[in-house]
């Protein structure tokens, strides 16, 4: 099948996750803050300072995502940025975007398709950046 490899560049993991976190902050707190709040039915939260869990939680999830990308990329022999973009596209659309829409389709999200349209591109773009940094720093 494939050989699981844990020999990854931890500095690359840190930088890739910081890039993902910065993109998330820009995406959800600046670029799409109002549409995101509307999709959640939480326009009352617009302009409020986020609670620590809304900063730490995505960062920790980003660490898990980045380590997973690094391990899989190493195991599958993804070494070039162009291959990383293919890998990032497949996993970004296949896992992240599809899961985003799946999570959105529940009674707690008042506008599920709008939520997916705002969130899914973030996960795909973020995953492409994440994988590109990991490949560039191998």
N, C-alpha and C positions, 0 to 999 in steps of 0.2 A: 504494500500500500504506500505508505510514506514514512519517513523517519522523523519522529517528533524531536525537535531541537529546542533546547532552552538557552543556547548560546546566542543571546541577543545583545544588542547595543543599548544599554540602559540609559545613556545620555540621549540617544535618539528617541527612546520611549518617553522620556521626560519632555523633550522639546516638541515631539509630535502631540503629546497630550496638552501641553501648554497652548499650542496652536489651535487645537480643537476647542479648548476652554475659551480662548479669546474669541474665536469665531462664534461660539455659543453666546457669549456675553453680547457681542455686537448684534447678532441675529435677533435674539429674544428681548434684549433690553433697549435696542436702538432702532434697528432696521424694521423689525416687525412687531414691536412691542404692543401697539394698539390692535392690529389684526390678531395677534396671538391671544390677547386678553379677550377679544370678541369671540374667537373660536372656543375658548374655555368658558364663555359666559361669565367672565370675571372682570368686567371693565372697572369695577370698584377698586381693583388693585393697581391700576395704571399710575405710574409715578411714585409708587411706594418703594422704599428700600427693601430688597429681598431678604428673607430670613436666611440665616446661615445654612440651613439644610438645602436651600435652593442654589447655593453656591458649592458647598462641599459635595452634595449628592452627585451632580453632573460631573464634577472633577473625578470622583472616585469611580463612577461608571466609565468615564473616559479612560482611566488607568486600565481598567479591565479590558475595554475594547482595544486599546493600544497594545497591551501585552498580547492579547489574542491575535491581533493582526501581525505583530512581530513574529510570534511563534509560527503561525501558519505560513507567513511569507517565507521564513527561513526553511520550514519543512518542505514547502512546495518549490523551493529554488527560485523565488521571485527576487531578483537582484537588481534589475534596472528600473528606472522611474517609469518607463513606458509599460513594462510588465506590471508594476505596482498600480498604475492607473487602470489597467484591465482588471486586476485582482480587486482593487477598490471599487470599481464599477459593479462587478458581479456581486460582491458581498454587500455593497452599499444599497443596491436596488433589491437584491435577492433576500437579504436578511433584514437590514435596517429599515428601508422604506416600507417593505411589506409588513413588517412588524408594527411600524408606526401607524399604518392604516388599520391594522387589526386591533391595536390598543384603542384607537379612536372610536371604533365601532362598539360603543357600549353606552348605556343610558346616562352615564355621568358626563359625557362630552356632548354639549348641546348642538354643536355643528361639526360632526365627525369628518366630513369630506374637506371642509375648510381647514380643520385642524391638521389633517394629513397633508394638504397642499402646502401649508406653511412649514410643517415639521419635516416631512420626508426630504425635501431638497437640502435642508440643513444637514441631515444625516448623510446624504450621498456626497455633498460637497465636502463636509468635514472628514468623511472617510477617505476621499480622494487625497486631500491634503495630508491626512494622517499617514496613509500608505506611502505617499510620495516622499515625505520626510524620512520615514523608516528606510526606504530603499536608498535614498540619497546618502544616508549616513552609515550604510553597512560597511 
